[in-house]
Amino acid sequence: MKGFVIYPSYEIKENKSYVTLYGRLENGESFLTINEYKPYFYIKEEDLEITKTIIKNLEHEKTKLKNFENKKVIKIILEIPEDVPKTIKKLEENEIETYEADIKFAYRFMFDNEIKGSLNIEGDYESGERIDRIYKNPEITKTNYIPTNLKVLSFDIESGKGEVDDELYCIGLMCGKTTKVFVNAKEKVEGAISCKDEDEVIEKFIQEIISLDPDIITGWNVIGFDLDYLNKKCKKLKVNFDFGRIPGKCKLRIEEDFFKESKADICGRQGLQIRYSSKYNIRRRKINTLNRN
């Protein structure tokens, strides 16, 4: 079955690491693949013996790869991603250079399997609470599938302004042909869904997201304002800020600097913020990589 990856991540269970890929299948169903996988990086072959004295019970493999100085490198394999920075620190203290240690764990898995977004999944699956198909250790291969069925949900919040009046008035959303407005009003409002209080507005809105199961959640400054406001309101009202594909709290990283991007971590979905900027915030960093030619 062909599909497209929306949200690559990982989880740790019983000290084993698993890459988790969330996305949408060609038949319209949502999916999650769970594959056991170990993090790794490279060091020069000439540094192997001293590395063995620094890292006990070292797991390693020979490779045909070389660095740009034409020196052979060895693959160093660890158990979980959290082990990587600790190991790197120890090696750097001993002036041992590492290669490709800063590649994100889930992206490393995709890179190794030549997954650029689309993939083909073979294997048995089961249904989840919020996911149509969950594959455990399936066979994953590359494909050229281009998705045309991704679900995009946009929403907007209207509220009071300032610390004195921050009342939630309404939330409007659109996803495909579905358009709904949840209004904080005891009386009926034509064309909207009336809710008795702020709690009900938020609860019905979150349940609608889970029911519609979008791949992308977007809107004008949706992370910097709408999701941030909703998160703070949920804390105040003791409502679960939870609308990902796996039950659990969504996380936000809000940047006060306009030229820095705020981030929304919504498990299984992508938060895409729309806003205009006359400048671009470009960050450059050195990546210690290998010669793969």
C-alpha positions as CSV (number, residue, x, y, z in Angstrom):
1,M,0.0,0.0,0.0
2,K,1.4,3.4,-1.0
3,G,1.4,6.3,1.3
4,F,2.9,9.7,2.2
5,V,4.7,10.6,5.4
6,I,3.3,13.5,7.3
7,Y,5.1,13.3,10.7
8,P,8.3,11.3,11.3
9,S,9.2,10.7,14.9
10,Y,10.4,7.9,17.3
11,E,9.6,6.3,20.7
12,I,11.5,4.3,23.3
13,K,10.1,1.1,24.8
14,E,12.0,-1.1,27.2
15,N,15.3,0.6,26.2
16,K,14.7,-0.1,22.5
17,S,14.2,2.6,19.9
18,Y,11.5,2.6,17.2
19,V,11.0,5.0,14.3
20,T,7.4,6.0,13.9
21,L,6.1,7.4,10.6
22,Y,2.6,8.9,10.5
23,G,0.8,9.7,7.2
24,R,-2.0,9.2,4.7
25,L,-2.4,6.1,2.5
26,E,-3.5,6.2,-1.1
27,N,-6.9,4.7,-0.1
28,G,-7.5,7.7,2.2
29,E,-6.8,6.0,5.5
30,S,-4.3,7.3,8.0
31,F,-1.3,5.1,9.0
32,L,1.4,4.6,11.5
33,T,4.5,2.5,10.9
34,I,6.6,1.3,13.8
35,N,10.1,0.0,13.0
36,E,12.8,-1.1,15.5
37,Y,15.9,0.8,14.6
38,K,19.2,1.8,16.2
39,P,21.0,5.2,16.0
40,Y,24.5,5.4,14.7
41,F,27.2,7.7,13.5
42,Y,30.8,7.3,12.1
43,I,34.3,7.7,13.3
44,K,37.7,7.3,11.5
45,E,38.8,3.6,11.5
46,E,42.1,4.7,13.0
47,D,40.2,6.0,16.1
48,L,38.5,2.7,16.8
49,E,40.9,1.2,19.4
50,I,40.9,4.3,21.6
51,T,37.1,4.6,21.2
52,K,36.8,1.1,22.6
53,T,38.6,2.2,25.8
54,I,36.2,5.2,26.1
55,I,32.9,3.4,25.3
56,K,32.4,0.0,27.0
57,N,30.8,-2.9,25.0
58,L,31.1,-0.9,21.8
59,E,28.9,-2.1,18.9
60,H,30.5,-1.2,15.6
61,E,30.6,-2.3,11.9
62,K,33.1,-1.9,9.1
63,T,31.9,0.2,6.1
64,K,33.2,1.0,2.6
65,L,32.7,4.7,3.3
66,K,35.5,7.3,3.6
67,N,35.6,10.9,4.7
68,F,36.8,13.7,2.4
69,E,40.4,13.1,3.4
70,N,39.9,9.6,1.9
71,K,40.2,7.9,5.3
72,K,38.1,4.8,6.1
73,V,35.3,5.2,8.7
74,I,33.6,2.8,11.1
75,K,29.9,2.8,12.0
76,I,29.3,3.2,15.8
77,I,25.9,1.8,16.8
78,L,24.0,2.8,19.9
79,E,20.8,1.7,21.6
80,I,18.7,4.8,21.8
81,P,18.9,8.4,20.3
82,E,19.5,9.9,23.8
83,D,22.8,8.0,23.9
84,V,24.2,9.8,20.9
85,P,25.0,13.3,22.5
86,K,26.4,11.7,25.6
87,T,28.7,9.5,23.5
88,I,29.7,12.4,21.2
89,K,30.7,14.5,24.2
90,K,33.0,11.7,25.5
91,L,34.6,11.3,22.1
92,E,35.1,15.1,21.6
93,E,36.7,15.3,25.0
94,N,39.3,12.9,23.6
95,E,39.6,14.8,20.3
96,I,37.9,12.0,18.3
97,E,36.0,13.4,15.3
98,T,32.6,12.1,14.5
99,Y,30.6,12.1,11.2
100,E,26.8,12.4,10.6
101,A,26.1,12.4,14.3
102,D,23.7,15.3,14.0
103,I,21.2,13.8,11.6
104,K,17.8,13.4,13.3
105,F,17.0,9.9,14.2
106,A,13.7,9.4,12.2
107,Y,15.2,11.2,9.2
108,R,18.2,8.9,9.3
109,F,15.8,5.9,9.0
110,M,14.1,7.5,6.0
111,F,17.4,8.4,4.5
112,D,18.6,4.7,4.8
113,N,15.4,3.5,3.2
114,E,15.5,6.2,0.5
115,I,12.2,7.6,1.6
116,K,11.7,11.2,0.4
117,G,8.1,11.5,1.5
118,S,6.3,8.7,-0.4
119,L,6.7,5.1,0.6
120,N,5.3,1.6,0.0
121,I,4.2,-0.4,3.0
122,E,4.0,-4.2,3.1
123,G,2.8,-6.1,6.2
124,D,0.0,-6.8,8.6
125,Y,-1.8,-4.0,10.5
126,E,-4.2,-3.3,13.2
127,S,-6.6,-0.5,13.9
128,G,-5.9,2.2,16.5
129,E,-7.9,4.6,18.6
130,R,-7.3,7.5,16.2
131,I,-5.3,5.8,13.4
132,D,-6.8,3.6,10.7
133,R,-3.8,1.3,10.3
134,I,-0.9,0.6,12.6
135,Y,1.9,-1.5,11.0
136,K,4.5,-3.1,13.3
137,N,7.9,-3.7,11.7
138,P,6.5,-3.6,8.2
139,E,8.7,-3.8,5.0
140,I,9.1,-0.2,3.8
141,T,10.4,0.7,0.3
142,K,10.6,3.8,-1.7
143,T,8.1,4.8,-4.3
144,N,7.2,7.8,-6.5
145,Y,3.6,8.2,-5.2
146,I,2.3,11.8,-5.1
147,P,-0.6,12.2,-2.7
148,T,-3.8,14.0,-3.7
149,N,-5.9,13.2,-0.7
150,L,-4.1,15.0,2.2
151,K,-6.6,16.7,4.6
152,V,-5.9,20.3,5.5
153,L,-7.8,22.0,8.4
154,S,-7.7,25.7,8.9
155,F,-9.2,27.5,11.9
156,D,-9.4,30.9,13.5
157,I,-10.2,32.0,17.1
158,E,-12.1,35.2,18.1
159,S,-11.5,36.3,21.7
160,G,-11.3,39.3,24.0
161,K,-8.1,41.2,24.0
162,G,-5.9,41.8,27.0
163,E,-5.6,40.3,30.5
164,V,-8.9,41.7,31.7
165,D,-11.0,40.3,28.9
166,D,-9.6,37.1,27.4
167,E,-13.0,35.4,26.9
168,L,-13.2,32.9,24.1
169,Y,-16.0,34.0,21.8
170,C,-15.9,31.4,19.0
171,I,-13.8,29.1,16.9
172,G,-14.4,28.6,13.2
173,L,-12.9,25.8,11.1
174,M,-12.8,24.5,7.6
175,C,-11.6,21.1,6.4
176,G,-12.5,20.1,2.9
177,K,-16.3,20.5,2.5
178,T,-16.8,20.8,6.3
179,T,-17.3,24.2,7.7
180,K,-18.3,24.7,11.4
181,V,-18.3,27.6,13.9
182,F,-18.5,26.9,17.7
183,V,-19.9,29.9,19.5
184,N,-19.8,30.7,23.2
185,A,-23.5,31.6,23.5
186,K,-26.4,30.1,25.5
187,E,-28.9,31.1,22.9
188,K,-29.0,29.6,19.4
189,V,-27.0,31.3,16.7
190,E,-28.0,30.7,13.1
191,G,-25.3,29.0,11.1
192,A,-23.3,28.1,14.2
193,I,-23.1,25.5,17.0
194,S,-24.0,27.2,20.3
195,C,-22.0,26.1,23.4
196,K,-22.9,26.9,27.0
197,D,-19.4,28.1,27.9
198,E,-15.7,28.3,26.9
199,D,-15.1,24.7,28.0
200,E,-17.7,23.3,25.6
201,V,-16.4,25.4,22.7
202,I,-12.9,24.0,23.2
203,E,-14.0,20.4,23.8
204,K,-16.3,20.3,20.7
205,F,-13.6,21.9,18.6
206,I,-10.9,19.4,19.7
207,Q,-13.3,16.5,19.2
208,E,-14.1,17.8,15.7
209,I,-10.3,17.8,14.8
210,I,-10.0,14.2,16.0
211,S,-13.1,13.2,14.0
212,L,-12.0,15.0,10.8
213,D,-8.4,13.6,11.3
214,P,-6.5,16.3,9.3
215,D,-2.9,15.8,8.2
216,I,-2.2,19.5,8.3
217,I,-3.5,22.2,10.7
218,T,-3.0,25.7,9.5
219,G,-4.2,29.3,9.7
220,W,-3.0,32.9,9.9
221,N,-0.4,33.0,12.7
222,V,-2.1,29.8,13.9
223,I,0.8,28.8,16.2
224,G,1.9,32.2,17.4
225,F,-1.6,33.2,18.4
226,D,-4.5,30.6,18.0
227,L,-2.8,27.5,19.3
228,D,-0.9,29.5,22.0
229,Y,-4.1,31.0,23.2
230,L,-5.9,27.7,23.1
231,N,-3.1,26.0,25.1
232,K,-3.2,28.7,27.8
233,K,-7.0,28.6,27.9
234,C,-6.9,24.8,28.2
235,K,-4.5,25.0,31.2
236,K,-6.8,27.6,32.8
237,L,-10.0,25.5,32.3
238,K,-8.2,22.2,32.9
239,V,-9.2,20.9,29.5
240,N,-6.8,18.4,27.7
241,F,-4.9,20.2,25.0
242,D,-4.9,17.0,23.0
243,F,-5.8,16.5,19.3
244,G,-2.9,14.5,17.8
245,R,-3.1,11.0,16.3
246,I,-1.8,9.5,19.5
247,P,-3.6,10.6,22.8
248,G,-1.3,12.9,24.7
249,K,-0.6,16.5,25.2
250,C,0.4,18.6,22.2
251,K,3.5,20.8,22.7
252,L,4.3,24.3,21.6
253,R,7.4,26.3,21.4
254,I,6.5,30.0,21.1
255,E,9.1,32.5,19.9
256,E,8.6,36.1,20.9
257,D,11.0,37.3,18.1
258,F,8.8,37.8,15.0
259,F,11.7,36.6,12.8
260,K,12.0,33.2,14.6
261,E,9.5,30.4,13.9
262,S,7.3,29.2,16.6
263,K,6.8,25.4,16.6
264,A,3.8,23.1,17.2
265,D,4.4,19.5,17.9
266,I,1.1,17.8,17.2
267,C,1.7,14.0,17.1
268,G,0.9,12.6,13.7
269,R,0.0,16.0,12.2
270,Q,1.8,19.1,10.9
271,G,1.2,22.6,12.2
272,L,1.7,25.0,9.4
273,Q,1.7,28.7,10.2
274,I,0.8,31.3,7.6
275,R,2.2,34.8,8.0
276,Y,4.0,37.4,6.0
277,S,7.6,38.5,6.6
278,S,9.7,40.9,4.6
279,K,12.9,39.2,5.8
280,Y,14.0,35.6,6.0
281,N,15.6,34.0,9.0
282,I,18.4,31.8,7.6
283,R,20.5,29.8,10.0
284,R,23.7,28.1,8.7
285,R,25.5,25.3,10.5
286,K,28.4,23.0,9.7
287,I,27.5,19.4,9.0
288,N,30.3,16.9,9.3
289,T,29.4,14.5,6.5
290,L,31.1,11.8,4.4
291,N,32.2,11.3,0.8
292,R,29.5,9.0,-0.7
293,N,30.7,9.2,-4.3
